[in-house]
Amino acid sequence: MAVVGGCRKPSISGRQPDFWFGERGLGHGQFVYPRAMALAPDGCLFIVDQTARIQRFSPTGEFETCWQMPEWEAGKPTGLSVDAAGRVLVADTHYHRIIIYDRDGNELTRFGSNGTGDGQFLLTTMAVVDRKGQIYVAEYGDNDRISLFSSDLKFLYSFGREDIGEPLIRPQSIAIDKDDTLWVTDACRHRICHFSPDGKLLGSFGSLGREPGQLQYPYHVAICPDGTLLVSEFGNNRLQRFDRTGKSLEIWGSTGTKPGQLVSPWSVAVTDKGVVYVLDSGNNRVQVFRM
């Protein structure tokens, strides 16, 4: 059983999962390099892999259903989220759009087109819904920005480029905390940025490296029940937990295939009871820890 200790030195080894599920393959409950995961309000997990198939699992890892993206020859999705109503928002990255489904895979709507203008996208990475029903969409390519849309999908404004001084480079994920602060993994700058709801940069932390407090391609951030941040580091094959000021509180994971080890973790999700799901992409599995 894993225990979080806020007073420890920021290094933990030997952390073991409660359980894990998944293996390489094309069958139900199997994966071919899963690249995004999202936790629903009811505790279910949605996972998309490089076959462009989205699978839904119970909180304990049992396969429930799946569906296929409408197109995938140009590339596969790299981001998922689930809003408070249980809708699944898919960043259909290489098709320059967001597609929204219900929990059973029925398409509800889609928006976006290829371009650099207002409301257009190049390579979408994630879409999240705030408490007002507004949708923030992150993208990379020549855009490298976050755009905000109203609940009826009208473009409002973008931010994250020259307006913040040092522009974002591949904002891979967004998490919104209870104070409506946006936490963004600025993956190719190896940092975490946080923004006010209106797009003002409040601060950032992180730099390239393997030491505590440093990052290497942070691909996903999740908000823990105590308000701390849990970041999956694709490049460092580990998770790192930070306080809101950017202080590193703990690190776990090492490169490998054994339980507790990770290879290219793309995503992390935390329940309000402190259950941590880690998308261990290179090992084609989900490892489940308890805080």
Secondary structure in CASP SS format (residue, H / E / C, confidence):
PFRMAT SS
TARGET T0000
AUTHOR 0000-0000-0000
METHOD secondary structure of the structure
MODEL  1
M C 1.00
A C 1.00
V C 1.00
V C 1.00
G C 1.00
G C 1.00
C C 1.00
R C 1.00
K C 1.00
P C 1.00
S C 1.00
I C 1.00
S C 1.00
G C 1.00
R C 1.00
Q C 1.00
P C 1.00
D C 1.00
F E 1.00
W E 1.00
F E 1.00
G C 1.00
E C 1.00
R E 1.00
G C 1.00
L C 1.00
G C 1.00
H C 1.00
G C 1.00
Q C 1.00
F E 1.00
V C 1.00
Y C 1.00
P C 1.00
R C 1.00
A E 1.00
M E 1.00
A E 1.00
L E 1.00
A C 1.00
P C 1.00
D C 1.00
G C 1.00
C C 1.00
L E 1.00
F E 1.00
I E 1.00
V E 1.00
D C 1.00
Q C 1.00
T C 1.00
A C 1.00
R E 1.00
I E 1.00
Q E 1.00
R E 1.00
F E 1.00
S C 1.00
P C 1.00
T C 1.00
G C 1.00
E C 1.00
F E 1.00
E E 1.00
T E 1.00
C E 1.00
W E 1.00
Q E 1.00
M C 1.00
P C 1.00
E C 1.00
W C 1.00
E C 1.00
A C 1.00
G C 1.00
K C 1.00
P C 1.00
T C 1.00
G E 1.00
L E 1.00
S E 1.00
V E 1.00
D C 1.00
A C 1.00
A C 1.00
G C 1.00
R C 1.00
V E 1.00
L E 1.00
V E 1.00
A E 1.00
D E 1.00
T H 1.00
H H 1.00
Y H 1.00
H C 1.00
R E 1.00
I E 1.00
I E 1.00
I E 1.00
Y E 1.00
D C 1.00
R C 1.00
D C 1.00
G C 1.00
N C 1.00
E E 1.00
L E 1.00
T E 1.00
R E 1.00
F E 1.00
G C 1.00
S C 1.00
N E 1.00
G C 1.00
T C 1.00
G C 1.00
D C 1.00
G C 1.00
Q C 1.00
F E 1.00
L C 1.00
L E 1.00
T E 1.00
T E 1.00
M E 1.00
A E 1.00
V E 1.00
V E 1.00
D C 1.00
R C 1.00
K C 1.00
G C 1.00
Q C 1.00
I E 1.00
Y E 1.00
V E 1.00
A E 1.00
E E 1.00
Y E 1.00
G C 1.00
D C 1.00
N C 1.00
D C 1.00
R E 1.00
I E 1.00
S E 1.00
L E 1.00
F E 1.00
S C 1.00
S C 1.00
D C 1.00
L C 1.00
K C 1.00
F E 1.00
L E 1.00
Y E 1.00
S E 1.00
F E 1.00
G C 1.00
R C 1.00
E H 1.00
D H 1.00
I H 1.00
G C 1.00
E C 1.00
P C 1.00
L C 1.00
I C 1.00
R C 1.00
P E 1.00
Q E 1.00
S E 1.00
I E 1.00
A E 1.00
I E 1.00
D C 1.00
K C 1.00
D C 1.00
D C 1.00
T C 1.00
L E 1.00
W E 1.00
V E 1.00
T E 1.00
D E 1.00
A H 1.00
C H 1.00
R H 1.00
H C 1.00
R E 1.00
I E 1.00
C E 1.00
H E 1.00
F E 1.00
S C 1.00
P C 1.00
D C 1.00
G C 1.00
K C 1.00
L E 1.00
L E 1.00
G E 1.00
S E 1.00
F E 1.00
G C 1.00
S C 1.00
L E 1.00
G C 1.00
R C 1.00
E C 1.00
P C 1.00
G C 1.00
Q C 1.00
L E 1.00
Q C 1.00
Y C 1.00
P E 1.00
Y E 1.00
H E 1.00
V E 1.00
A E 1.00
I E 1.00
C C 1.00
P C 1.00
D C 1.00
G C 1.00
T C 1.00
L E 1.00
L E 1.00
V E 1.00
S E 1.00
E E 1.00
F C 1.00
G C 1.00
N C 1.00
N C 1.00
R E 1.00
L E 1.00
Q E 1.00
R E 1.00
F E 1.00
D C 1.00
R C 1.00
T C 1.00
G C 1.00
K C 1.00
S E 1.00
L E 1.00
E E 1.00
I E 1.00
W E 1.00
G C 1.00
S C 1.00
T E 1.00
G C 1.00
T C 1.00
K C 1.00
P C 1.00
G C 1.00
Q C 1.00
L E 1.00
V C 1.00
S C 1.00
P C 1.00
W C 1.00
S E 1.00
V E 1.00
A E 1.00
V E 1.00
T C 1.00
D C 1.00
K C 1.00
G C 1.00
V E 1.00
V E 1.00
Y E 1.00
V E 1.00
L E 1.00
D E 1.00
S H 1.00
G H 1.00
N H 1.00
N C 1.00
R E 1.00
V E 1.00
Q E 1.00
V E 1.00
F E 1.00
R E 1.00
M C 1.00
END
